[in-house]
Amino acid sequence: MIERPRGTRDLLPEDMHTRNRFEETLRRTCTNFGYREILTPTFEHTKLFTEKSGPSIVEDLYAFKDKSGREIALRPEFTASVMRMYAQSLRERPKPLKLFYFGPNFRYERPQAGRYREFWQFGTELMGPDTPRADAENIALAYSCMRNSGLRDFQLKISHLGILETYLREKNVAGGDVRKIYHAIDRGNIEEIASGYGFMDELRMLLSADMEGMRDMVDDTRSMDHLQHVLNTLELYGINGECYTVDLSTVRGLDYYKGVVFEMEAESLGAEKQICGGGDYSLGDLFGVDISSKGFAIGFDRTLLALEKDSVSYHEWEPTCYLIPLGEGSMPFTYELLNTLRGKGIIADIELMERGVGKALAYADRMNFRYSVIIGEKEVEEGILTVKNMRSGEQMTMDKEELVAELEKHES
């Protein structure tokens, strides 16, 4: 037996129902904020991803040569692809550009809970404005996506990389080591590099400081004021200090981030608890364009796992009407009724296996249909249908017009 590849999943009908409802919520929220959907190719030139992150990233990619010898990689994330799209097709569009996307990505890494080699990502990009107001809009959209999903047990952490960078420069940390310290902080292990500088205890104090404490420890009024402006604007969205923490240990793991960054975590997921991350980033230099970019990405699969642990469920798929024709003479009427119901957007199906009434009703019950309609030649002649409410077990009779009206009532 051939099994599915490691790090992938088969998504069953009930899985897809939940995923689709979550996806619809995210799409609706982004559209409500004025964002429009885009989609990039599933594969790109490998150079797009190695140009910024270096050749070592190929170890984590599904990279290969195509039949013409071109170096190609399945997309591991969307941001670089979106910047390529911007440079190639969107740079003349009016600003701000507000974009969102959803699709599968691929990384060759060790599979674990909530982490797969084929995974789905939902994200956004806000291109053009480089203002505190734009940073606040970016964070507010991400927060709204999570709240609208039904998830309640999550934490929003906000930071400004400029504050930490200024502090490290004041401590005479070399340029290359600034990013090394960022990565160490992101992994939760600053000892692996910062211990050699002699300011470990002070750095720990800074990482846990509030805004007032940061001002006492770092001379960076510009970054502080920018961050405070963002927090004040979030208040106007109804996102107050109880909804987030200011946390300088939120540095993001990718080198292209700068300025305001943020992350969301679901504690119920344990060690792999990050479900959303984003902020202000710079990738335009790869394509010779100067554009401010802000965005975020939601780990779609991991957030679904958090929703499950938070006991958040979406309405189950509820088909409305199951038609059971008896005898060839009833077939024209039954299919006419089926077409009428489907034409009105009512979820309707018909017995295809030519089973008797008992087995057909058992199937309708198992598939959670609301009503079953038994249509024999006698019912067609008299114009009266036998309708069974599969929830209550009640059996009634009604004509076609009454049936359609009843089903439309439940569908609305």
C-alpha positions as CSV (number, residue, x, y, z in Angstrom):
1,M,0.0,0.0,0.0
2,I,1.3,3.4,-1.0
3,E,1.0,5.8,2.0
4,R,1.0,9.6,1.9
5,P,4.4,11.3,2.1
6,R,5.8,12.2,5.6
7,G,4.8,15.7,6.7
8,T,1.6,15.8,4.8
9,R,-2.1,15.1,5.6
10,D,-5.3,13.8,4.1
11,L,-8.0,16.4,4.9
12,L,-11.4,14.7,5.3
13,P,-14.7,16.3,4.5
14,E,-15.2,17.4,8.2
15,D,-11.7,18.8,8.3
16,M,-12.4,20.8,5.1
17,H,-15.6,22.2,6.6
18,T,-13.8,23.6,9.6
19,R,-10.9,24.9,7.5
20,N,-13.3,26.6,5.0
21,R,-15.2,28.3,7.8
22,F,-12.0,29.6,9.3
23,E,-10.7,30.7,5.9
24,E,-14.0,32.5,5.2
25,T,-13.7,34.4,8.5
26,L,-10.2,35.5,7.6
27,R,-11.1,36.6,4.1
28,R,-14.2,38.5,5.4
29,T,-12.1,40.3,8.0
30,C,-9.4,41.4,5.6
31,T,-12.0,42.5,3.0
32,N,-13.7,44.5,5.7
33,F,-10.4,46.3,6.3
34,G,-10.2,47.2,2.6
35,Y,-7.7,44.5,1.6
36,R,-7.8,42.6,-1.8
37,E,-6.7,39.1,-2.5
38,I,-3.7,38.1,-4.6
39,L,-1.9,34.8,-5.3
40,T,1.6,34.0,-6.4
41,P,3.0,30.9,-8.1
42,T,3.5,27.8,-6.1
43,F,7.1,27.6,-7.3
44,E,9.6,30.4,-7.9
45,H,13.3,30.7,-8.9
46,T,15.3,29.4,-6.0
47,K,17.4,32.6,-6.1
48,L,14.4,34.6,-4.9
49,F,14.7,32.9,-1.5
50,T,18.5,32.6,-1.3
51,E,19.2,36.2,-2.3
52,K,18.2,37.5,1.2
53,S,18.6,34.4,3.4
54,G,21.8,32.9,1.9
55,P,22.4,29.6,0.2
56,S,22.1,27.6,3.4
57,I,18.3,28.0,3.2
58,V,18.2,25.5,0.4
59,E,18.6,22.8,3.0
60,D,15.1,23.7,4.2
61,L,13.5,24.0,0.7
62,Y,12.0,21.7,-1.8
63,A,14.4,22.8,-4.4
64,F,15.2,21.1,-7.7
65,K,16.2,21.7,-11.3
66,D,13.4,21.6,-13.9
67,K,13.7,19.9,-17.3
68,S,15.5,23.0,-18.7
69,G,18.0,23.0,-15.9
70,R,16.5,26.0,-14.1
71,E,16.9,26.2,-10.3
72,I,13.3,26.1,-8.9
73,A,11.9,25.9,-5.4
74,L,8.5,25.3,-4.0
75,R,7.5,28.5,-2.2
76,P,8.4,28.3,1.6
77,E,6.5,31.5,2.4
78,F,4.8,34.3,0.6
79,T,6.6,37.5,1.5
80,A,9.4,37.3,-1.0
81,S,7.0,36.2,-3.7
82,V,4.7,39.2,-3.0
83,M,7.7,41.6,-3.2
84,R,8.6,40.1,-6.5
85,M,5.0,40.5,-7.7
86,Y,5.1,44.1,-6.5
87,A,8.3,45.0,-8.4
88,Q,7.1,43.2,-11.5
89,S,3.4,44.2,-11.6
90,L,2.2,46.5,-8.9
91,R,4.7,49.3,-8.3
92,E,2.6,51.8,-10.3
93,R,-0.6,51.2,-8.4
94,P,-1.9,53.9,-6.0
95,K,-0.7,53.6,-2.4
96,P,-1.4,52.2,0.0
97,L,-1.6,48.8,-1.4
98,K,-3.6,46.5,0.9
99,L,-3.2,42.8,-0.1
100,F,-3.9,39.4,1.4
101,Y,-3.2,35.9,0.3
102,F,-3.8,32.2,1.2
103,G,-2.3,29.1,0.0
104,P,0.1,26.1,0.6
105,N,3.8,26.5,1.3
106,F,6.5,23.8,1.5
107,R,9.5,23.4,3.8
108,Y,11.7,20.3,4.3
109,E,11.9,20.2,8.1
110,R,11.1,17.8,10.8
111,P,7.3,17.3,11.2
112,Q,5.8,17.8,14.6
113,A,2.5,18.9,16.2
114,G,1.1,21.7,14.2
115,R,4.1,21.8,11.8
116,Y,4.1,20.0,8.5
117,R,6.2,19.9,5.3
118,E,3.2,21.1,3.3
119,F,1.3,23.8,5.3
120,W,-1.1,26.6,4.6
121,Q,-0.5,30.2,5.3
122,F,-2.8,33.2,5.4
123,G,-1.2,36.6,5.4
124,T,-1.3,40.3,4.4
125,E,0.9,43.0,3.1
126,L,0.4,46.8,3.6
127,M,2.6,48.7,1.1
128,G,3.3,52.4,1.0
129,P,2.7,54.2,4.3
130,D,5.6,54.2,6.9
131,T,3.6,55.7,9.8
132,P,2.5,54.7,13.3
133,R,-1.0,54.7,12.0
134,A,-0.1,52.0,9.4
135,D,1.6,49.9,12.0
136,A,-1.5,50.1,14.2
137,E,-3.7,49.1,11.2
138,N,-1.5,46.1,10.6
139,I,-1.7,44.9,14.2
140,A,-5.4,45.7,14.5
141,L,-6.2,43.6,11.4
142,A,-4.2,40.6,12.8
143,Y,-5.9,40.9,16.2
144,S,-9.3,41.1,14.6
145,C,-8.7,38.0,12.5
146,M,-8.0,36.1,15.7
147,R,-10.9,37.5,17.6
148,N,-13.3,36.9,14.8
149,S,-12.1,33.3,14.5
150,G,-13.5,32.7,18.0
151,L,-10.1,32.1,19.6
152,R,-9.9,33.8,23.0
153,D,-6.9,32.1,24.6
154,F,-4.1,34.0,22.9
155,Q,-1.5,36.7,23.8
156,L,-0.4,39.6,21.6
157,K,3.1,40.8,22.1
158,I,4.4,44.1,20.5
159,S,7.9,45.4,20.2
160,H,10.1,47.9,18.3
161,L,13.4,46.5,17.0
162,G,14.9,50.0,16.9
163,I,14.9,50.3,20.7
164,L,16.8,47.0,21.1
165,E,19.2,47.9,18.3
166,T,20.0,51.3,19.8
167,Y,20.7,49.7,23.2
168,L,23.1,47.2,21.6
169,R,24.9,49.9,19.6
170,E,25.3,51.8,22.9
171,K,27.0,48.7,24.2
172,N,29.4,48.7,21.2
173,V,28.0,45.5,19.8
174,A,29.4,44.9,16.3
175,G,26.9,45.1,13.5
176,G,26.9,41.4,12.7
177,D,26.5,40.4,16.3
178,V,23.3,42.5,16.6
179,R,21.4,40.1,14.5
180,K,23.1,37.1,16.2
181,I,21.8,38.4,19.5
182,Y,18.3,38.9,17.9
183,H,18.3,35.2,16.8
184,A,19.5,34.1,20.3
185,I,16.7,36.1,21.9
186,D,14.2,34.6,19.4
187,R,15.3,31.1,20.4
188,G,15.0,32.0,24.1
189,N,18.7,31.5,24.7
190,I,20.6,34.8,24.9
191,E,23.4,33.2,27.0
192,E,24.7,31.5,23.8
193,I,26.1,34.9,22.6
194,A,25.4,37.8,24.9
195,S,27.3,36.3,27.9
196,G,30.6,37.5,26.4
197,Y,29.6,41.1,26.5
198,G,29.1,41.6,30.2
199,F,25.6,43.1,30.2
200,M,23.5,40.0,30.5
201,D,21.6,41.1,33.6
202,E,20.9,44.5,32.2
203,L,19.8,43.0,28.9
204,R,17.3,40.8,30.8
205,M,16.0,43.8,32.6
206,L,15.5,45.6,29.3
207,L,13.7,42.7,27.7
208,S,11.1,42.6,30.5
209,A,10.8,46.4,31.0
210,D,7.6,48.5,30.4
211,M,7.7,51.6,28.3
212,E,8.8,53.8,31.2
213,G,11.6,51.4,32.1
214,M,12.8,51.4,28.4
215,R,13.0,55.2,28.4
216,D,15.2,55.0,31.5
217,M,17.5,52.5,29.9
218,V,17.8,53.4,26.2
219,D,18.3,56.8,24.6
220,D,16.1,56.4,21.6
221,T,13.3,58.9,21.7
222,R,12.3,58.5,18.1
223,S,11.6,54.7,18.4
224,M,9.9,55.1,21.8
225,D,7.6,57.9,20.5
226,H,6.8,55.9,17.4
227,L,5.9,52.8,19.5
228,Q,3.8,54.9,21.9
229,H,1.9,56.4,19.0
230,V,1.1,52.9,17.7
231,L,-0.2,51.9,21.1
232,N,-2.3,55.1,21.4
233,T,-3.8,54.4,17.9
234,L,-4.6,50.8,18.9
235,E,-6.7,52.2,21.7
236,L,-8.9,53.9,19.0
237,Y,-9.5,50.4,17.6
238,G,-10.6,49.2,21.0
239,I,-7.4,47.3,21.6
240,N,-6.2,48.6,25.0
241,G,-3.4,47.6,27.3
242,E,-5.3,44.6,28.5
243,C,-5.2,43.1,25.1
244,Y,-1.4,43.1,24.6
245,T,2.0,43.3,26.3
246,V,5.0,45.4,25.2
247,D,7.8,42.9,25.0
248,L,11.2,43.7,23.6
249,S,12.1,39.9,23.4
250,T,9.7,39.8,20.5
251,V,12.3,40.2,17.7
252,R,11.1,37.9,14.9
253,G,13.5,35.4,13.5
254,L,14.0,36.8,10.0
255,D,16.7,39.4,9.1
256,Y,14.5,41.6,7.0
257,Y,12.3,42.8,9.9
258,K,12.8,46.3,11.3
259,G,10.8,48.8,13.3
260,V,7.5,47.6,14.9
261,V,7.1,43.8,15.1
262,F,4.5,41.7,16.9
263,E,3.6,38.0,17.6
264,M,0.6,36.1,18.8
265,E,0.8,33.0,20.9
266,A,-1.6,30.3,22.0
267,E,-0.4,28.9,25.3
268,S,-2.5,25.8,24.8
269,L,0.0,24.7,22.1
270,G,2.9,24.3,24.4
271,A,6.4,24.9,23.0
272,E,5.2,25.5,19.4
273,K,2.7,28.2,20.4
274,Q,3.2,31.0,17.9
275,I,0.2,31.3,15.7
276,C,0.8,34.7,14.0
277,G,3.7,37.1,13.5
278,G,4.6,40.1,11.5
279,G,5.5,43.8,11.5
280,D,7.6,46.2,9.5
281,Y,10.1,44.7,7.0
282,S,12.4,45.6,4.1
283,L,12.8,43.4,1.0
284,G,12.4,46.1,-1.7
285,D,16.2,46.3,-2.1
286,L,16.2,42.8,-3.7
287,F,14.3,44.3,-6.6
288,G,15.6,47.8,-6.7
289,V,12.4,49.4,-5.3
290,D,12.0,51.6,-2.2
291,I,8.7,50.8,-0.6
292,S,7.7,50.5,3.0
293,S,6.1,47.1,3.7
294,K,4.2,45.8,6.7
295,G,2.3,42.6,7.1
296,F,1.8,39.4,9.0
297,A,1.3,35.7,8.5
298,I,-1.1,33.4,10.3
299,G,0.0,29.8,10.8
300,F,-3.3,28.4,9.5
301,D,-2.8,24.8,10.6
302,R,-1.4,25.7,14.0
303,T,-4.3,28.2,14.7
304,L,-6.8,25.5,13.8
305,L,-5.2,23.3,16.4
306,A,-5.4,26.2,18.9
307,L,-9.1,26.6,18.1
308,E,-9.7,22.9,18.7
309,K,-7.9,23.1,22.1
310,D,-9.9,26.2,22.9
311,S,-13.1,24.2,22.2
312,V,-14.1,26.6,19.3
313,S,-16.2,24.8,16.7
314,Y,-18.0,26.0,13.6
315,H,-21.5,24.9,12.7
316,E,-21.4,21.4,11.2
317,W,-22.3,20.9,7.6
318,E,-26.0,20.4,7.5
319,P,-27.5,19.3,4.2
320,T,-31.1,20.1,3.9
321,C,-33.1,17.7,1.8
322,Y,-32.7,14.1,0.6
323,L,-34.9,12.9,-2.2
324,I,-35.9,9.2,-2.4
325,P,-37.6,8.3,-5.7
326,L,-39.6,5.1,-5.9
327,G,-40.1,3.6,-9.4
328,E,-39.1,4.9,-12.8
329,G,-42.4,6.9,-13.1
330,S,-41.4,9.2,-10.3
331,M,-38.0,10.1,-11.8
332,P,-38.9,13.1,-14.0
333,F,-40.7,14.8,-11.2
334,T,-38.0,14.0,-8.7
335,Y,-35.2,15.5,-10.9
336,E,-37.3,18.5,-11.6
337,L,-37.7,19.0,-7.8
338,L,-34.0,18.4,-7.3
339,N,-33.1,21.0,-9.9
340,T,-35.5,23.5,-8.4
341,L,-34.0,23.1,-4.9
342,R,-30.4,23.3,-6.1
343,G,-31.3,26.3,-8.2
344,K,-32.4,28.1,-5.1
345,G,-29.2,27.3,-3.3
346,I,-30.7,24.6,-1.1
347,I,-28.3,21.7,-0.3
348,A,-30.3,18.8,-1.9
349,D,-29.3,15.3,-2.9
350,I,-30.9,12.2,-4.4
351,E,-30.7,8.5,-3.7
352,L,-28.2,7.1,-6.3
353,M,-27.8,3.5,-5.1
354,E,-31.4,2.5,-5.7
355,R,-31.9,1.2,-2.1
356,G,-35.2,0.7,-0.4
357,V,-36.8,3.4,1.7
358,G,-35.5,2.0,5.0
359,K,-31.8,1.9,4.0
360,A,-32.1,5.3,2.1
361,L,-33.6,6.9,5.3
362,A,-30.8,5.4,7.4
363,Y,-28.2,7.0,5.1
364,A,-30.0,10.3,5.2
365,D,-29.9,10.2,9.0
366,R,-26.3,9.3,9.1
367,M,-25.4,12.1,6.7
368,N,-27.4,14.6,8.9
369,F,-30.0,15.7,6.4
370,R,-32.7,17.8,7.9
371,Y,-35.5,16.4,5.7
372,S,-36.1,13.3,3.6
373,V,-38.8,13.3,0.8
374,I,-40.3,10.0,-0.4
375,I,-41.5,10.3,-3.9
376,G,-43.5,7.4,-5.4
377,E,-45.7,7.4,-8.5
378,K,-48.8,7.8,-6.4
379,E,-47.3,10.9,-4.8
380,V,-46.5,12.3,-8.2
381,E,-50.1,11.7,-9.5
382,E,-51.7,13.3,-6.4
383,G,-49.2,16.1,-6.1
384,I,-48.7,15.3,-2.4
385,L,-45.2,14.5,-1.1
386,T,-44.3,12.5,2.0
387,V,-41.8,14.5,4.0
388,K,-39.9,13.2,7.1
389,N,-38.3,15.6,9.6
390,M,-35.0,13.7,10.3
391,R,-34.5,15.6,13.6
392,S,-37.9,15.0,15.2
393,G,-39.0,11.9,13.3
394,E,-42.2,13.6,12.4
395,Q,-43.7,12.6,9.1
396,M,-46.0,15.1,7.2
397,T,-47.4,15.6,3.7
398,M,-47.2,18.8,1.6
399,D,-47.2,19.8,-2.0
400,K,-44.1,20.9,-4.0
401,E,-44.7,24.6,-3.4
402,E,-45.1,24.1,0.4
403,L,-42.0,22.0,0.5
404,V,-39.8,24.5,-1.3
405,A,-41.1,27.3,1.0
406,E,-40.3,25.2,4.1
407,L,-36.8,24.4,2.9
408,E,-36.1,28.0,1.9
409,K,-37.1,29.1,5.4
410,H,-34.5,26.8,7.0
411,E,-31.9,27.8,4.5
412,S,-32.2,31.6,5.2
